[in-house]
Amino acid sequence: MKIWYELTKPQKIVIGIVFLMLVPLMPELAIVVDFGGLEMIVAFALLNAEPFLMWLKRRYDTVKQWGEIAGSAMSQSALAKPRVFLVSGVFCSVAMVLTGSVVLSLAFILPSVVGNGVLV
């Protein structure tokens, strides 16, 4: 790693901003900078980033699991069946032609799903 004096001005500014953002989260970095310098700050920040990365991975896995559940529910719903989808499309198209309102035509999706979901 380069020493502080070899860094360019933009590099020093970026490192300073990152350091200032990390200090409220990890106040011990202020002491580490006095004893070890820039290399110690980077190593210490990476060492302390592991719990955050594990938390982030757990959240990602949870959201991924929710997405799989939602996808499975959608693929097994009544609207995913071709007959129900055809009837819903016809209802929406007729309502759109007769009323000219998108909101009113979309209101026909729910009755067609409920009505045809019982029949399928």
Residue frames as qw, qx, qy, qz and C-alpha x, y, z in Angstrom:
[[0.000, 0.890, 0.457, 0.000, 0.00, 0.00, 0.00],
 [0.361, 0.607, -0.039, 0.707, 1.23, 3.50, -0.76],
 [0.342, -0.346, -0.484, 0.728, 2.28, 5.73, 2.08],
 [0.072, 0.817, 0.473, -0.322, 0.16, 8.78, 2.79],
 [0.082, -0.714, 0.205, 0.665, 2.55, 11.24, 1.16],
 [0.174, -0.122, 0.776, 0.594, 2.55, 9.35, -2.16],
 [0.249, 0.583, 0.772, -0.039, -1.23, 9.53, -2.53],
 [0.114, 0.377, 0.335, 0.856, -2.79, 12.09, -4.82],
 [0.204, -0.063, 0.297, -0.931, -5.10, 14.80, -3.48],
 [0.696, -0.113, -0.280, -0.652, -8.36, 13.07, -4.64],
 [0.698, -0.055, -0.708, 0.094, -7.21, 9.79, -3.08],
 [0.211, 0.020, -0.604, 0.768, -6.52, 11.54, 0.22],
 [0.418, -0.091, 0.068, -0.901, -9.96, 13.20, 0.11],
 [0.762, -0.099, -0.495, -0.407, -11.74, 9.91, -0.56],
 [0.592, -0.051, -0.716, 0.366, -9.85, 8.13, 2.24],
 [0.015, 0.066, -0.439, 0.896, -10.59, 11.03, 4.59],
 [0.584, -0.123, -0.123, -0.793, -14.31, 10.97, 3.80],
 [0.776, -0.098, -0.609, -0.133, -14.47, 7.19, 4.28],
 [0.418, 0.015, -0.662, 0.622, -12.58, 7.53, 7.56],
 [0.212, -0.093, 0.272, -0.934, -14.95, 10.25, 8.77],
 [0.721, -0.128, -0.308, -0.607, -17.95, 8.07, 7.89],
 [0.747, -0.049, -0.656, 0.094, -16.47, 5.07, 9.75],
 [0.184, 0.238, -0.587, 0.752, -15.47, 6.87, 12.95],
 [0.543, -0.241, 0.207, -0.777, -19.05, 7.30, 14.28],
 [0.914, -0.035, -0.280, -0.291, -19.62, 3.59, 13.71],
 [0.889, -0.104, -0.269, 0.356, -16.25, 2.50, 15.09],
 [0.172, -0.971, 0.117, -0.117, -14.84, 5.15, 17.49],
 [0.776, -0.458, 0.314, 0.298, -11.78, 3.00, 18.16],
 [0.713, 0.513, 0.198, 0.436, -10.49, 3.93, 14.69],
 [0.013, 0.960, -0.117, 0.254, -9.42, 7.32, 16.04],
 [0.595, -0.666, 0.447, 0.055, -6.97, 5.59, 18.39],
 [0.864, 0.113, 0.410, 0.270, -5.87, 3.10, 15.74],
 [0.511, 0.805, 0.058, 0.296, -4.93, 5.90, 13.33],
 [0.205, -0.905, 0.351, -0.127, -2.54, 7.33, 15.94],
 [0.674, -0.455, 0.579, 0.059, -0.82, 4.01, 16.60],
 [0.707, 0.059, 0.654, 0.263, -0.85, 2.23, 13.27],
 [0.022, 0.375, -0.416, -0.828, -1.57, 4.68, 10.51],
 [0.591, 0.294, -0.239, -0.712, -3.54, 4.18, 7.32],
 [0.457, 0.162, -0.858, -0.172, -2.75, 0.47, 6.91],
 [0.030, -0.112, -0.866, 0.486, -4.10, -0.31, 10.37],
 [0.443, 0.275, 0.239, -0.819, -7.31, 1.62, 9.69],
 [0.611, 0.263, -0.511, -0.545, -7.97, -0.35, 6.51],
 [0.379, 0.073, -0.918, 0.092, -7.20, -3.68, 8.19],
 [0.095, 0.158, 0.720, -0.669, -9.29, -2.83, 11.24],
 [0.523, 0.273, 0.019, -0.807, -12.24, -1.63, 9.13],
 [0.599, 0.195, -0.680, -0.374, -12.15, -4.84, 7.06],
 [0.225, 0.001, -0.914, 0.337, -11.99, -6.91, 10.23],
 [0.231, 0.268, 0.565, -0.745, -15.03, -5.10, 11.64],
 [0.490, 0.239, -0.317, -0.776, -16.92, -5.35, 8.35],
 [0.224, 0.037, -0.965, -0.131, -17.37, -9.12, 8.67],
 [0.134, 0.361, 0.799, -0.462, -20.35, -9.00, 11.10],
 [0.378, 0.519, 0.054, -0.765, -22.06, -6.44, 8.87],
 [0.363, 0.319, -0.705, -0.519, -21.48, -8.59, 5.79],
 [0.081, -0.122, -0.985, 0.096, -22.90, -11.64, 7.59],
 [0.257, 0.475, 0.533, -0.651, -25.98, -9.60, 8.61],
 [0.388, 0.496, -0.280, -0.724, -26.34, -8.41, 5.02],
 [0.243, 0.153, -0.910, -0.300, -26.08, -12.00, 3.73],
 [0.087, 0.301, 0.888, -0.337, -28.81, -13.15, 6.14],
 [0.347, 0.553, 0.237, -0.719, -31.08, -10.34, 4.94],
 [0.342, 0.410, -0.596, -0.600, -30.35, -11.22, 1.31],
 [0.115, -0.021, -0.991, -0.066, -31.18, -14.89, 1.97],
 [0.210, 0.430, 0.694, -0.538, -34.43, -13.88, 3.68],
 [0.397, 0.563, -0.062, -0.722, -35.49, -11.66, 0.77],
 [0.270, 0.295, -0.813, -0.424, -34.51, -14.39, -1.69],
 [0.029, 0.191, 0.966, -0.170, -36.63, -16.90, 0.23],
 [0.318, 0.536, 0.425, -0.656, -39.59, -14.49, 0.23],
 [0.360, 0.501, -0.413, -0.670, -39.17, -14.06, -3.53],
 [0.166, 0.099, -0.957, -0.216, -39.19, -17.82, -4.06],
 [0.153, 0.373, 0.824, -0.398, -42.34, -18.16, -1.96],
 [0.355, 0.588, 0.128, -0.715, -44.04, -15.32, -3.86],
 [0.304, 0.401, -0.663, -0.555, -43.01, -16.80, -7.21],
 [0.050, -0.076, -0.996, -0.004, -44.29, -20.22, -6.22],
 [0.241, 0.490, 0.637, -0.544, -47.59, -18.74, -5.03],
 [0.366, 0.569, -0.149, -0.721, -48.00, -16.78, -8.26],
 [0.250, 0.279, -0.823, -0.427, -47.23, -19.76, -10.46],
 [0.079, -0.216, -0.970, 0.082, -49.77, -21.89, -8.61],
 [0.275, 0.340, 0.369, -0.820, -52.48, -19.24, -8.47],
 [0.553, 0.530, 0.631, -0.123, -55.67, -19.45, -10.48],
 [0.319, 0.868, -0.076, -0.374, -54.61, -16.58, -12.75],
 [0.144, -0.555, 0.741, 0.350, -51.59, -18.60, -13.94],
 [0.529, 0.217, 0.818, 0.058, -53.89, -21.22, -15.49],
 [0.122, 0.033, 0.558, 0.820, -54.58, -20.61, -19.20],
 [0.109, -0.606, -0.733, -0.290, -58.39, -20.80, -18.97],
 [0.287, -0.785, -0.383, 0.395, -58.57, -18.27, -16.15],
 [0.290, -0.406, 0.222, 0.838, -56.09, -15.97, -17.87],
 [0.089, 0.269, 0.678, 0.678, -58.12, -16.09, -21.09],
 [0.190, -0.748, -0.629, -0.093, -61.36, -15.22, -19.30],
 [0.349, -0.702, -0.167, 0.598, -59.64, -12.40, -17.37],
 [0.263, -0.177, 0.412, 0.854, -58.20, -11.01, -20.56],
 [0.016, -0.489, -0.700, -0.521, -61.59, -11.09, -22.28],
 [0.277, -0.796, -0.501, 0.197, -63.27, -9.37, -19.31],
 [0.340, -0.584, 0.038, 0.736, -60.60, -6.65, -19.22],
 [0.206, 0.033, 0.558, 0.803, -60.70, -6.12, -22.97],
 [0.089, -0.638, -0.686, -0.339, -64.49, -5.85, -23.09],
 [0.323, -0.802, -0.352, 0.359, -64.50, -3.46, -20.13],
 [0.340, -0.396, 0.223, 0.824, -61.78, -1.33, -21.74],
 [0.102, 0.264, 0.638, 0.716, -63.70, -1.14, -25.03],
 [0.203, -0.711, -0.645, -0.193, -67.02, -0.33, -23.34],
 [0.374, -0.854, -0.257, 0.253, -65.83, 2.14, -20.70],
 [0.456, 0.755, -0.139, 0.451, -62.48, 3.45, -21.93],
 [0.388, -0.801, 0.344, -0.300, -61.17, 3.34, -18.34],
 [0.520, 0.369, -0.745, 0.195, -58.07, 1.34, -17.50],
 [0.179, -0.243, 0.715, -0.630, -58.88, 1.31, -13.76],
 [0.746, 0.070, 0.243, -0.616, -62.40, 0.05, -14.35],
 [0.820, 0.329, -0.422, -0.202, -61.21, -2.60, -16.78],
 [0.334, 0.357, -0.795, 0.359, -58.60, -3.83, -14.31],
 [0.481, -0.202, 0.515, -0.680, -61.34, -4.11, -11.68],
 [0.887, 0.129, -0.135, -0.421, -62.67, -7.08, -13.67],
 [0.453, 0.415, -0.777, 0.135, -59.55, -9.15, -12.97],
 [0.205, -0.234, 0.772, -0.555, -60.48, -9.99, -9.37],
 [0.759, 0.108, 0.316, -0.559, -64.00, -11.34, -10.05],
 [0.798, 0.408, -0.384, -0.220, -62.72, -13.44, -12.93],
 [0.280, 0.411, -0.816, 0.294, -59.94, -14.92, -10.80],
 [0.388, -0.117, 0.691, -0.599, -62.27, -15.65, -7.89],
 [0.793, 0.247, 0.134, -0.541, -65.05, -17.01, -10.10],
 [0.787, 0.435, -0.419, -0.123, -62.88, -19.12, -12.33],
 [0.069, 0.484, -0.802, 0.343, -60.57, -20.18, -9.52],
 [0.630, -0.069, 0.591, -0.499, -63.48, -22.08, -8.05],
 [0.858, 0.384, 0.026, -0.339, -64.30, -23.73, -11.37],
 [0.522, 0.615, -0.592, 0.008, -60.74, -24.76, -12.27]]
